[in-house]
């Protein structure tokens, strides 16, 4: 696993290496609660971050 983040709602997002993939990251982001894997073809994603405007 390269990067991991957990939102206050409980959703977890991670990036990580896959067999035969790039050592710096992959084109996939994995969302654990929803079970969704998103990809951006040609990208190398190495960090998982959440962006929100709901600051307290």
N, CA and C atoms as a LAMMPS dump frame, in Angstrom:
ITEM: TIMESTEP
0
ITEM: NUMBER OF ATOMS
168
ITEM: BOX BOUNDS ff ff ff
-5.0000000000000000e+02 5.0000000000000000e+02
-5.0000000000000000e+02 5.0000000000000000e+02
-5.0000000000000000e+02 5.0000000000000000e+02
ITEM: ATOMS id mol type element x y z
1 1 1 N 0.842 -1.161 0
2 1 2 C 0 0 0
3 1 3 C 0.896 1.234 0
4 2 1 N 0.602 2.171 -0.887
5 2 2 C 1.404 3.392 -0.999
6 2 3 C 0.843 4.512 -0.127
7 3 1 N -0.488 4.668 -0.085
8 3 2 C -1.094 5.774 0.631
9 3 3 C -2.48 5.37 1.102
10 4 1 N -2.897 5.911 2.263
11 4 2 C -4.18 5.563 2.862
12 4 3 C -4.752 6.799 3.546
13 5 1 N -6.076 6.997 3.414
14 5 2 C -6.759 8.096 4.093
15 5 3 C -8.155 7.618 4.482
16 6 1 N -8.654 8.112 5.625
17 6 2 C -9.987 7.732 6.111
18 6 3 C -10.774 9 6.39
19 7 1 N -11.964 9.102 5.782
20 7 2 C -12.855 10.24 5.956
21 7 3 C -13.656 10.057 7.244
22 8 1 N -14.162 11.144 7.825
23 8 2 C -14.972 11.078 9.044
24 8 3 C -16.22 10.218 8.86
25 9 1 N -16.71 10.081 7.637
26 9 2 C -17.887 9.246 7.349
27 9 3 C -17.568 7.761 7.434
28 10 1 N -16.276 7.422 7.471
29 10 2 C -15.862 6.027 7.519
30 10 3 C -15.317 5.511 6.195
31 11 1 N -15.543 6.255 5.113
32 11 2 C -15.013 5.843 3.809
33 11 3 C -13.492 5.844 3.86
34 12 1 N -12.896 4.818 3.302
35 12 2 C -11.448 4.696 3.255
36 12 3 C -10.999 4.666 1.807
37 13 1 N -9.926 5.379 1.521
38 13 2 C -9.402 5.45 0.167
39 13 3 C -7.925 5.093 0.232
40 14 1 N -7.46 4.296 -0.736
41 14 2 C -6.058 3.903 -0.73
42 14 3 C -5.545 3.772 -2.152
43 15 1 N -4.255 3.918 -2.274
44 15 2 C -3.566 3.638 -3.523
45 15 3 C -2.52 2.589 -3.217
46 16 1 N -2.105 1.865 -4.199
47 16 2 C -1.109 0.846 -3.924
48 16 3 C -0.572 0.215 -5.185
49 17 1 N 0.492 -0.507 -4.997
50 17 2 C 1.127 -1.19 -6.118
51 17 3 C 0.324 -2.428 -6.511
52 18 1 N 0.367 -2.769 -7.755
53 18 2 C -0.254 -3.993 -8.263
54 18 3 C 0.823 -4.804 -8.962
55 19 1 N 0.604 -6.074 -9.068
56 19 2 C 1.58 -6.944 -9.727
57 19 3 C 1.867 -6.443 -11.138
58 20 1 N 3.134 -6.261 -11.448
59 20 2 C 3.532 -5.781 -12.768
60 20 3 C 3.342 -4.292 -12.958
61 21 1 N 2.99 -3.577 -11.873
62 21 2 C 2.746 -2.139 -11.979
63 21 3 C 3.993 -1.31 -11.733
64 22 1 N 3.817 -0.012 -11.723
65 22 2 C 4.893 0.936 -11.491
66 22 3 C 5.212 0.993 -9.994
67 23 1 N 6.474 1.088 -9.619
68 23 2 C 6.888 1.132 -8.213
69 23 3 C 6.446 2.424 -7.529
70 24 1 N 6.155 3.477 -8.284
71 24 2 C 5.775 4.766 -7.717
72 24 3 C 4.281 4.912 -7.512
73 25 1 N 3.475 4.061 -8.095
74 25 2 C 2.028 4.136 -7.976
75 25 3 C 1.365 3.447 -9.156
76 26 1 N 0.05 3.541 -9.206
77 26 2 C -0.715 2.925 -10.284
78 26 3 C -1.761 3.917 -10.79
79 27 1 N -2.558 3.5 -11.734
80 27 2 C -3.634 4.349 -12.24
81 27 3 C -4.924 4.167 -11.439
82 28 1 N -4.885 3.363 -10.361
83 28 2 C -6.09 3.037 -9.594
84 28 3 C -6.133 3.701 -8.227
85 29 1 N -7.342 4.075 -7.802
86 29 2 C -7.646 4.497 -6.438
87 29 3 C -8.752 3.57 -5.962
88 30 1 N -8.6 2.994 -4.776
89 30 2 C -9.545 2.021 -4.238
90 30 3 C -10.351 2.661 -3.107
91 31 1 N -11.682 2.556 -3.186
92 31 2 C -12.574 3.042 -2.137
93 31 3 C -13.123 1.819 -1.426
94 32 1 N -12.78 1.638 -0.137
95 32 2 C -13.048 0.39 0.548
96 32 3 C -14.51 0.164 0.928
97 33 1 N -15.215 1.165 1.473
98 33 2 C -16.597 0.936 1.896
99 33 3 C -17.529 0.718 0.713
100 34 1 N -17.362 1.512 -0.327
101 34 2 C -18.226 1.376 -1.495
102 34 3 C -17.772 0.264 -2.429
103 35 1 N -16.528 -0.201 -2.241
104 35 2 C -16.017 -1.29 -3.071
105 35 3 C -15.717 -0.886 -4.501
106 36 1 N -15.486 0.39 -4.733
107 36 2 C -15.252 0.913 -6.077
108 36 3 C -13.762 1.114 -6.304
109 37 1 N -13.29 0.763 -7.475
110 37 2 C -11.939 1.063 -7.918
111 37 3 C -12.063 2.021 -9.089
112 38 1 N -11.417 3.168 -8.986
113 38 2 C -11.439 4.155 -10.067
114 38 3 C -10.07 4.195 -10.718
115 39 1 N -10.048 4.42 -11.999
116 39 2 C -8.777 4.484 -12.733
117 39 3 C -8.754 5.711 -13.629
118 40 1 N -7.591 6.277 -13.782
119 40 2 C -7.337 7.327 -14.762
120 40 3 C -6.243 6.784 -15.666
121 41 1 N -6.631 6.29 -16.855
122 41 2 C -5.657 5.667 -17.756
123 41 3 C -4.46 6.578 -18.042
124 42 1 N -3.28 6.001 -17.915
125 42 2 C -2.048 6.732 -18.175
126 42 3 C -1.507 7.491 -16.979
127 43 1 N -2.275 7.568 -15.889
128 43 2 C -1.836 8.304 -14.702
129 43 3 C -0.989 7.419 -13.793
130 44 1 N -0.179 8.046 -12.961
131 44 2 C 0.554 7.362 -11.901
132 44 3 C 0.134 8.048 -10.6
133 45 1 N -0.791 7.431 -9.876
134 45 2 C -1.325 7.995 -8.631
135 45 3 C -0.533 7.41 -7.474
136 46 1 N 0.077 8.284 -6.693
137 46 2 C 0.93 7.783 -5.61
138 46 3 C 0.467 8.229 -4.229
139 47 1 N -0.464 9.17 -4.115
140 47 2 C -0.957 9.638 -2.819
141 47 3 C -2.47 9.69 -2.806
142 48 1 N -3.062 9.275 -1.687
143 48 2 C -4.506 9.369 -1.492
144 48 3 C -4.774 10.572 -0.594
145 49 1 N -5.554 11.514 -1.063
146 49 2 C -5.906 12.697 -0.281
147 49 3 C -7.383 13 -0.477
148 50 1 N -8.018 13.502 0.567
149 50 2 C -9.395 13.971 0.477
150 50 3 C -9.391 15.493 0.483
151 51 1 N -10.204 16.08 -0.364
152 51 2 C -10.294 17.528 -0.459
153 51 3 C -11.713 17.916 -0.095
154 52 1 N -11.871 18.84 0.854
155 52 2 C -13.201 19.281 1.261
156 52 3 C -13.184 20.766 1.568
157 53 1 N -14.312 21.413 1.373
158 53 2 C -14.452 22.818 1.725
159 53 3 C -15.207 22.971 3.035
160 54 1 N -15.561 21.872 3.675
161 54 2 C -16.34 21.889 4.921
162 54 3 C -15.411 21.985 6.136
163 55 1 N -14.7 23.093 6.263
164 55 2 C -13.805 23.275 7.394
165 55 3 C -14.601 23.72 8.607
166 56 1 N -14.203 23.262 9.767
167 56 2 C -14.876 23.666 11.007
168 56 3 C -14.11 24.767 11.69
